[in-house]
Amino acid sequence: AIGSVSAGGWLPRRAAVDAKDDIRNGARGVVMAARWLVLAVAAWRGAPQEDNGDVLAYFGPAHRVIEQCSQASQATRRKGSGTCITVTEDGAIVHGRDLHDEPGSGKQMLMDMMLRGVIGELKARGDWRERRVSFLMVYSASGPVRDESFPVLGFGKRDPGSQPGLLVPNPFFVTPRWWTDRAATSLERSAERPWSSRSPRALFRGACGPGAHARFRLLRMLDPEGRLDVGFTNVDGYPALADCVRDLASANDGSPADVERILADRLRPHVPQTNFSFYRYLLHMPGSATGSYSRNLQYLWTHGAVVLIWRHSAAEWYYRHLQDGVHYVAVDETSLYDTLRRLDADPNLQAALRAGSRHFATDHLSGRALVDRWRSVFAVLYKRQAPPAPGLSNASACTCDTHLPSTRHFPPCNKCEITRKRGRTIDKFVGLVPKTRRAAPPPRPMLPGPVRRRPRHLPRRA
């Protein structure tokens, strides 16, 4: 749970050394870019394997046989409860049901991309086994709600203490290689943006939705010192953003003045992630749909900023490695302003937290870490899952691997074109760059002296 670890934790020695280097060499952007790029590559090639002991705990005693997933058992379940995924002996991916006209269809195809990338890496590492395995994948943000006799996997849990299932990387990591390249580019870009020129405000952008209670409490905060660059960019689950804000106000003892202030001043344009490193502080909030995990957090660690996380109980697979006061600082509406003041007054703490977030990205959120997580799941299934029934005869199944021998008789999934997206098209699809909404320009740089000229590489404000 975010915020459950006390602040002021132990900082690894190498992070402290790097923090001092950042202060001493802050203006040498190109050198730091190369250094951080090397760190990202090292995280892929040479980082130790992740500690995935929770995987063994989930699957239970070593003598227990694990059943294959049964799509038929899901016929009476509500939509969104999950679909079986079967990975065949030759590495083909078969989805037990096509979600083409349901919420989660995009995630289903992104998960197809993720598994395809993971299988490719496992084959390259010699860790692939020609065994058919299967599991139930739950695509809802709030996570699994029912245990089964076969493996149940999900991306996040809104109430991890009471929910079943095993957590795996969410599909917005896309593929291990895509994620590695994206992280390296982000680290390189952030090194070119000195701390002294960054905006001292805390940045947050996100949607308004039925579960955005924490986001409402943030946006209704008064901001007498101009420290918060926060706002709703769009709405999910309501016909209009105003309807969403009014519903959240009703559920959170909000006043008409709160609603008016948010609608007047806290509806903001999207900020491209390429501009996150113009800010010193990046604020993560729980999700808008159900108040569970938000994929936004995985993108915050590589911008050379201090990461602030709003206290909440939701969990993803990597949260157990996070340490408050080392990798991030936990905040809420009662502590956010005081935390910003404390950070402003302590350059050493700023630098230490920046180093901590960078090392968290390279140690626990690298492409290799994604592969290791899946490898640990597959390793158990290879050894202990029951033999599958001959053939794959589920009439509702689909695949994007129709070219492989084991799946030629399956129809293609309705949205297989998503799995073929590359470059900027996949960046748009996962929300890294705006699709049609107007994007906010970078904040004005912090420059010393009475004359504040804009650097040539920053566009003027619209």
Secondary structure as GFF3:
##gff-version 3
##sequence-region A 1 462
A	DSSP	alpha_helix	13	24	.	.	.	ID=ss1
A	DSSP	alpha_helix	29	45	.	.	.	ID=ss2
A	DSSP	alpha_helix	53	59	.	.	.	ID=ss3
A	DSSP	three_ten_helix	71	74	.	.	.	ID=ss4
A	DSSP	beta_strand	83	87	.	.	.	ID=ss5
A	DSSP	beta_strand	93	95	.	.	.	ID=ss6
A	DSSP	alpha_helix	105	125	.	.	.	ID=ss7
A	DSSP	beta_strand	133	137	.	.	.	ID=ss8
A	DSSP	beta_strand	152	154	.	.	.	ID=ss9
A	DSSP	beta_strand	166	167	.	.	.	ID=ss10
A	DSSP	three_ten_helix	171	173	.	.	.	ID=ss11
A	DSSP	alpha_helix	176	191	.	.	.	ID=ss12
A	DSSP	three_ten_helix	195	197	.	.	.	ID=ss13
A	DSSP	beta_strand	199	208	.	.	.	ID=ss14
A	DSSP	alpha_helix	213	219	.	.	.	ID=ss15
A	DSSP	beta_strand	228	235	.	.	.	ID=ss16
A	DSSP	alpha_helix	241	251	.	.	.	ID=ss17
A	DSSP	alpha_helix	256	265	.	.	.	ID=ss18
A	DSSP	three_ten_helix	273	278	.	.	.	ID=ss19
A	DSSP	beta_strand	279	284	.	.	.	ID=ss20
A	DSSP	three_ten_helix	295	299	.	.	.	ID=ss21
A	DSSP	beta_strand	306	310	.	.	.	ID=ss22
A	DSSP	three_ten_helix	319	321	.	.	.	ID=ss23
A	DSSP	beta_strand	329	331	.	.	.	ID=ss24
A	DSSP	alpha_helix	336	344	.	.	.	ID=ss25
A	DSSP	alpha_helix	347	364	.	.	.	ID=ss26
A	DSSP	alpha_helix	367	384	.	.	.	ID=ss27
A	DSSP	beta_strand	398	399	.	.	.	ID=ss28
A	DSSP	three_ten_helix	405	407	.	.	.	ID=ss29
A	DSSP	three_ten_helix	416	420	.	.	.	ID=ss30
A	DSSP	alpha_helix	423	429	.	.	.	ID=ss31
###
